[in-house]
Amino acid sequence: MPPKDRSSRERPVPSGRFSRLARFGGMAGGVAGNVLLEGAGRLASGQRPRLSDLLLTPRNVLKVTEQLSELRGAAMKLGQLISMDAGDLLPPELAEIMGRLRSDADPMPKAQLDAVLARNWGANWRSRFEFFQDRPIAAASIGQVHRALTHDGRDLAIKVQYPGIVRSIDSDVDNVASLLRLTGLVPRGLDISPLLLEAKRQLNEEADYEREARCLTEFGRLLSTDPRFLVPAVHPDLTTREVLAMTYIDSAPIETVFSAGQPVRDRVAGDLIDLVLSELYVFRLMQTDPNLANYRIEREPAGPQPRIVLLDFGATRAFDEAIVGDCRDLLKAALDADRKAAQRTIMRMGLLNEDVPARQHEQILDLFELAASLLRRDGPFDFGKDEILASMREEGMKLAEDRQVYLIPPIDTLFLQRKFGGVYLMCLKLKARVDARALLERHLPREDRASDPV
């Protein structure tokens, strides 16, 4: 199937600090203007709208997503995270618009592409290739991917970073934080500076393609004997801080599995759950970005089943034994229905403290017990039909609306929540039936298991 033609959507990446700041200023001004127009219209019809209702209109969300897609870089990356975490909680029309940030970005023009590659490979870089496809096969937040064939026969996927991305990270993070405050999504008085510092650190790591190459190579080693997964190989001779060269793998989006038969969907969901548990409990190394685009399905399998292709290891994070031990203790408390042990572990992990009012404290533990009851079930858990999931979402939204409960947990737990939440959403979309308890018990010490796996 030929690549989708994106040439008509090419837009230069704003790489200067002032040009990017101007885009944010225009975005904020446009949103403010829309608020005034929307508010005047609603007041004229006798309504008394809340400011949040005026800010989160389809018109404003569309304007913000379009601008973030044009900016790319850290601005779009943060927008993707917001859309991924909130997409299933927003009204359908807003979720659909925000979902655009999870799709492809506009590619950069050929002149910018040539400049980046000449800076990294030299002016005569095209002489290295039998063929280099200028039109990208994918374009995302930090870079775009091109297919190429070397003279020695290597079929490659070349990820090329957008110009000016590293220089813009700090200002983009600060500007997106200002937009979040403007919309009221960040409560007044909540100190999010630790999150902003971590976001800047993480995005700087993601923009270092040499680091990503090392993480990609390590995951390839860890999964080399696992027939369920396939990781592209790195080609070091063409890899730099701004360019990542990998073996091209012919694959289809994981969404193609959503309409497959029940056994296929169950197998894929079970493999994804088992992988994230292995990342935490066995590897202590996790790819923490569960964007759907980072999971694909092998088109022409070498074995009896198509493998899950794993992509984009820029957000890889290592976890120390202390937090892995806490997660294992929390898992054991969930399977044992031990509320007091769960409370002790949650407190130790920094997910609750004495500043949280007692009523909300109990609500959070009740929500944990509701989730734990799902894990204790014998046999397959049906992600497509269970009513308890709707109850959990409803209770979670009530807690989220209570501004007394806001507590910024340790950064590691946020990354874990992001990854587990993303895998959970994929299982929902797959409508899978998975024996989650059996998978979880594999990662408990032998003496803590209800029974040894066969």
Secondary structure, 3 states (H helix, E strand, C coil): CCCCCCHHHCCCCCCCHHHHHHHHHHHHHHHHHHHHHHHHHHHHCCCCCCHHHHHCCHHHHHHHHHHHHHHCHHHHHHHHHHHHHHCCCCCHHHHHHHHHHHCCCCCCCHHHHHHHHHHHHCCCHHHHEEEECCCCCEECCCEEEEEEEECCCCEEEEEEECCCHHHHHHHHHHHHHHHHHHHCCCCCCCCCHHHHHHHHHHHHHHCCHHHHHHHHHHHHHHCCCCCCEECCCECHHHCCCCEEEEECCCEEEHHHHHHCCHHHHHHHHHHHHHHHHHHHHHHCEEECCCCHHHEEEECCCCCCCCCEEECCCCCEEECCHHHHHHHHHHHHHHHHCCHHHHHHHHHHCCCCCCCCCHHHHHHHHHHHHHHHHHHCCCCCEECCCCHHHHHHHHHHHHHHHCCCCCCCCCHHHHHHHHHHHHHHHHHHHHCCEECHHHHHHCCCCHHHCCCCCC
